[in-house]
């Protein structure tokens, strides 16, 4: 919520003398938030005659952390006829990478992994 705080500290002795100092405290973000994904389907269901490079969905990925802890990348696991393509900051497009054949495979379960660059 705050990147830094400032406080004024006063010290007094028993004889009535005092001194003041300003304290500046920087708050460093820790990697305490996991990335989140939201999916906007464009084609559902997908026609089997869709050409490669057809956009199937748009994925928005967010991480509430800052710096490297908030920099996120996404990928797909497995050998699927789809690929993820970065579109703009925090936006990916799920695209058909190769031809589809409904008689061979009628449904796909696609797992998208989002990872931040923090530790």
C-alpha positions in Angstrom: 0.0 0.0 0.0 2.9 2.3 0.7 6.4 2.3 -0.8 7.9 4.4 2.0 7.0 6.1 5.3 8.5 9.2 7.0 8.4 10.0 10.6 9.8 12.8 12.8 11.5 11.7 16.0 12.1 14.0 18.9 14.5 13.3 21.7 14.5 15.2 25.0 16.9 15.2 28.0 15.9 16.0 31.6 17.2 19.6 31.3 14.7 20.6 28.7 17.0 20.3 25.6 15.6 18.5 22.5 16.7 17.4 19.0 14.7 16.3 16.0 15.4 13.9 13.2 13.5 12.7 10.2 13.4 9.0 9.6 12.7 7.6 6.1 11.7 3.9 5.9 11.6 2.2 2.6 9.3 -0.8 2.3 10.5 -3.6 0.0 7.9 -5.7 -1.7 8.1 -9.5 -1.1 6.8 -12.1 -3.5 3.6 -12.8 -1.5 1.0 -12.7 -4.3 0.5 -15.5 -6.9 -0.3 -14.5 -10.5 -3.9 -14.7 -11.5 -5.4 -15.4 -15.0 -8.6 -14.4 -16.6 -9.8 -15.9 -19.8 -11.9 -14.4 -22.5 -13.0 -17.1 -25.0 -13.3 -15.8 -28.6 -14.3 -19.1 -30.3 -16.2 -21.7 -28.3 -16.7 -24.3 -29.8 -13.9 -24.1 -32.4 -14.7 -25.3 -35.9 -12.3 -28.0 -37.1 -11.7 -26.2 -40.3 -10.2 -23.1 -38.5 -7.0 -22.1 -40.0 -3.7 -22.0 -38.0 -3.1 -18.5 -36.4 -6.9 -18.2 -35.5 -7.3 -16.6 -32.1 -9.2 -18.9 -29.7 -9.0 -16.9 -26.5 -7.4 -13.9 -24.9 -5.7 -14.3 -21.5 -5.0 -11.5 -19.1 -2.4 -12.3 -16.4 -1.9 -10.1 -13.3 0.4 -10.2 -10.2 -0.1 -7.6 -7.5 3.6 -7.7 -6.5 6.0 -5.1 -7.9 9.4 -5.3 -9.7 10.5 -8.8 -10.7 8.0 -10.3 -8.3 5.2 -8.9 -10.5 6.7 -9.7 -13.9 4.7 -12.7 -15.2 5.2 -15.1 -18.1 2.8 -17.8 -19.4 3.2 -21.0 -21.2 1.3 -24.1 -22.3 2.4 -27.6 -21.1 2.0 -30.6 -23.4 2.1 -31.3 -27.2 -1.1 -29.5 -28.3 -2.1 -27.8 -31.6 -2.2 -24.5 -29.8 0.3 -21.8 -28.7 0.4 -18.7 -26.6 1.5 -15.5 -28.1 2.2 -12.3 -26.2 0.0 -9.5 -27.4 0.8 -6.6 -25.1 1.8 -6.2 -21.5 0.1 -8.9 -19.4 -2.0 -10.0 -22.4 -1.6 -13.3 -24.3 -3.5 -14.8 -27.2 -4.3 -18.5 -27.4 -3.8 -19.4 -31.1 -4.4 -22.5 -33.2 -0.9 -23.6 -34.1 -1.7 -26.5 -36.5 -4.8 -28.1 -38.1 -7.5 -29.6 -36.0 -9.3 -32.9 -36.7 -12.5 -33.5 -34.7 -12.6 -37.2 -35.7 -9.1 -37.7 -34.0 -9.5 -35.4 -31.1 -12.9 -33.8 -30.2 -11.8 -31.9 -27.1 -8.7 -30.4 -25.6 -7.8 -29.7 -22.0 -5.3 -26.9 -22.0 -3.3 -26.0 -18.9 -1.7 -22.5 -18.9 1.0 -22.0 -16.3 1.7 -18.4 -15.1 5.0 -17.7 -13.2 6.4 -14.5 -11.9 10.1 -13.7 -11.9 10.4 -13.4 -8.2 12.0 -16.0 -5.9 
